[in-house]
Amino acid sequence: MAKINLRKSGLPPSVFIGIITLVFFGLGGYLLITYGQGRSFLTIFAEGKSLLHQLSSGAIVGVLSAGLALMIVTRKFFTQQKHYYFRLISQWRLTYAEMIFLSLCAGIAEEVFFRSGLQPLLGIWLTSVLFVLLHGYLSINNWRISIYGIVMVGVIGGFGYLYEYSGIYSVMMAHALFDLILFLYIDRKMKTSTTQL
């Protein structure tokens, strides 16, 4: 079996991860919509409110949700988990373009899969719990990350209602902005902590 050497290919690991996210979750969403629901895949992009309404409501929800997440991760009880994620993400040495790319890939593909693919089959809340579980934010061994996870179940449930009310573009925008704001926060904190050393 041939190994893919990302360093020799010149492809940054973050770009590879973004592409894998698009393909895996995008294809999964396509299969769920087309074969699980018996609908045309393209209909998800034509449903909902106007594009301007979807993007603006998604932007508002994304910023507010990221603010809520930051309120949790900046609490003293969450310090150990925060350092873990900072170390994990700092290994990637993301540029701003890579942060935007990863945020867009996750926002587009994961919402096609979870919101348009799974949610009509499983409902808002079960889909939200599965989303949070797959992201590793619910753990019987770590109550701190589980507190964050429980809040994220509520946030992702809110994304589910946003999708039902507004459309797919709104949750894509909310998710992408949520991720981007957290990437930017981590980046800023890492840069200020290295300048203080």
C-alpha positions as CSV (number, residue, x, y, z in Angstrom):
1,M,0.0,0.0,0.0
2,A,1.5,3.3,-1.1
3,K,1.8,6.0,1.5
4,I,0.9,9.6,0.7
5,N,3.7,11.9,1.6
6,L,2.1,15.3,1.9
7,R,5.4,17.1,2.4
8,K,6.9,15.9,-0.9
9,S,3.7,16.6,-2.7
10,G,3.8,20.2,-1.6
11,L,0.2,20.0,-0.4
12,P,-0.2,21.4,3.1
13,P,-1.8,18.9,5.5
14,S,-4.6,21.4,6.2
15,V,-5.5,21.5,2.5
16,F,-5.5,17.7,2.3
17,I,-7.7,17.5,5.4
18,G,-10.1,20.1,3.9
19,I,-10.3,18.1,0.6
20,I,-10.9,14.9,2.5
21,T,-13.7,16.6,4.5
22,L,-15.3,17.9,1.3
23,V,-15.2,14.5,-0.4
24,F,-16.1,12.3,2.5
25,F,-18.9,14.4,4.0
26,G,-20.0,15.8,0.6
27,L,-20.3,12.3,-0.9
28,G,-22.0,11.0,2.3
29,G,-24.5,13.8,2.1
30,Y,-25.1,13.1,-1.6
31,L,-25.8,9.5,-0.9
32,L,-28.1,10.1,2.1
33,I,-30.1,12.7,0.1
34,T,-30.3,10.9,-3.1
35,Y,-30.8,7.3,-1.9
36,G,-31.8,7.6,1.7
37,Q,-34.4,10.4,1.1
38,G,-35.1,9.8,-2.6
39,R,-34.6,13.5,-3.4
40,S,-32.4,15.3,-6.0
41,F,-29.2,16.5,-4.4
42,L,-29.4,19.9,-6.1
43,T,-32.8,20.7,-4.4
44,I,-31.1,21.4,-1.1
45,F,-29.4,24.4,-2.7
46,A,-32.7,25.8,-4.1
47,E,-34.7,25.5,-0.9
48,G,-35.1,28.1,1.8
49,K,-35.2,31.9,2.1
50,S,-33.3,34.3,-0.2
51,L,-29.6,33.9,-0.4
52,L,-29.1,37.3,1.3
53,H,-31.4,36.3,4.2
54,Q,-29.6,32.9,4.6
55,L,-26.1,34.4,4.6
56,S,-26.9,37.2,6.9
57,S,-28.8,35.0,9.4
58,G,-26.1,32.5,9.2
59,A,-23.4,35.1,9.9
60,I,-25.3,36.3,13.0
61,V,-25.8,32.8,14.4
62,G,-22.2,31.9,13.6
63,V,-20.7,34.9,15.4
64,L,-23.1,34.5,18.4
65,S,-22.3,30.7,18.6
66,A,-18.6,31.3,18.5
67,G,-19.0,33.9,21.2
68,L,-20.7,31.3,23.4
69,A,-18.0,28.8,22.7
70,L,-15.3,31.3,23.6
71,M,-17.1,32.1,26.9
72,I,-16.7,28.4,27.8
73,V,-13.1,27.8,26.5
74,T,-11.8,30.9,28.2
75,R,-13.0,29.8,31.7
76,K,-10.4,28.6,34.2
77,F,-11.9,25.1,34.5
78,F,-11.3,24.6,30.8
79,T,-7.5,25.5,30.8
80,Q,-6.2,21.9,30.4
81,Q,-8.5,21.2,27.4
82,K,-7.7,24.6,25.9
83,H,-3.9,23.9,26.0
84,Y,-4.5,20.5,24.4
85,Y,-6.4,22.0,21.4
86,F,-3.9,24.9,21.1
87,R,-1.0,22.4,20.9
88,L,-2.9,20.2,18.4
89,I,-3.8,23.1,16.1
90,S,-0.4,24.9,16.5
91,Q,1.3,21.8,14.9
92,W,-0.4,22.7,11.6
93,R,1.0,26.2,11.5
94,L,-2.1,27.4,9.6
95,T,-2.0,30.5,7.4
96,Y,-5.0,32.7,7.3
97,A,-5.9,31.3,3.9
98,E,-5.7,27.7,5.3
99,M,-8.0,28.7,8.2
100,I,-10.5,30.1,5.8
101,F,-10.2,27.1,3.5
102,L,-10.7,24.6,6.4
103,S,-13.6,26.6,7.8
104,L,-15.3,26.7,4.4
105,C,-14.7,22.9,3.8
106,A,-16.2,22.0,7.2
107,G,-19.0,24.4,6.9
108,I,-20.1,23.3,3.4
109,A,-19.5,19.5,3.6
110,E,-20.4,18.8,7.2
111,E,-23.7,20.7,6.9
112,V,-24.6,18.9,3.6
113,F,-24.0,15.6,5.4
114,F,-25.5,16.4,8.8
115,R,-28.2,19.0,8.1
116,S,-29.4,18.0,4.6
117,G,-28.5,14.3,4.8
118,L,-29.0,13.0,8.3
119,Q,-31.4,15.5,9.9
120,P,-34.4,14.7,7.7
121,L,-33.9,11.1,8.6
122,L,-33.0,11.3,12.4
123,G,-34.4,14.7,13.5
124,I,-32.6,17.7,14.8
125,W,-31.6,16.5,18.3
126,L,-30.3,13.1,17.4
127,T,-28.3,14.6,14.5
128,S,-26.9,17.2,16.9
129,V,-25.8,14.6,19.4
130,L,-24.1,12.5,16.6
131,F,-22.4,15.6,15.3
132,V,-20.9,16.5,18.7
133,L,-20.0,12.9,19.4
134,L,-18.1,12.6,16.1
135,H,-16.2,15.8,17.0
136,G,-15.1,14.2,20.3
137,Y,-16.8,16.7,22.6
138,L,-18.8,14.2,24.7
139,S,-16.7,12.0,26.9
140,I,-17.5,9.9,30.0
141,N,-13.8,10.3,30.9
142,N,-13.6,14.1,30.7
143,W,-16.4,16.1,32.3
144,R,-14.8,19.4,31.2
145,I,-15.0,18.6,27.5
146,S,-18.4,17.2,28.1
147,I,-19.7,20.5,29.5
148,Y,-18.5,22.1,26.2
149,G,-20.1,19.2,24.3
150,I,-23.5,19.6,26.0
151,V,-23.5,23.3,25.1
152,M,-22.4,22.4,21.6
153,V,-25.4,20.0,21.3
154,G,-27.6,23.0,22.0
155,V,-25.6,25.2,19.5
156,I,-25.8,22.5,16.8
157,G,-29.5,22.0,17.6
158,G,-29.8,25.7,16.9
159,F,-28.1,25.2,13.6
160,G,-30.7,22.5,12.9
161,Y,-33.5,24.9,13.5
162,L,-31.8,27.5,11.4
163,Y,-31.6,25.0,8.5
164,E,-35.3,24.2,8.9
165,Y,-36.3,27.9,9.0
166,S,-33.8,29.4,6.6
167,G,-32.0,26.9,4.4
168,I,-28.6,25.2,3.8
169,Y,-26.6,28.3,3.0
170,S,-27.4,29.8,6.5
171,V,-26.0,26.8,8.4
172,M,-23.0,26.6,6.0
173,M,-22.2,30.3,6.8
174,A,-22.8,29.8,10.6
175,H,-20.6,26.7,10.7
176,A,-17.8,28.3,8.6
177,L,-17.8,31.5,10.7
178,F,-17.9,29.6,14.0
179,D,-14.8,27.6,13.0
180,L,-13.0,30.6,11.5
181,I,-13.5,32.7,14.7
182,L,-12.2,29.9,16.9
183,F,-9.2,29.4,14.5
184,L,-8.4,33.1,14.7
185,Y,-8.8,33.1,18.5
186,I,-6.4,30.2,18.8
187,D,-3.9,31.8,16.4
188,R,-4.0,35.1,18.3
189,K,-3.5,33.5,21.6
190,M,-0.6,31.4,20.3
191,K,1.1,34.4,18.9
192,T,0.7,36.5,22.1
193,S,1.9,33.6,24.2
194,T,5.0,33.1,22.1
195,T,5.9,36.8,22.2
196,Q,5.6,36.7,26.0
197,L,8.1,33.9,26.4
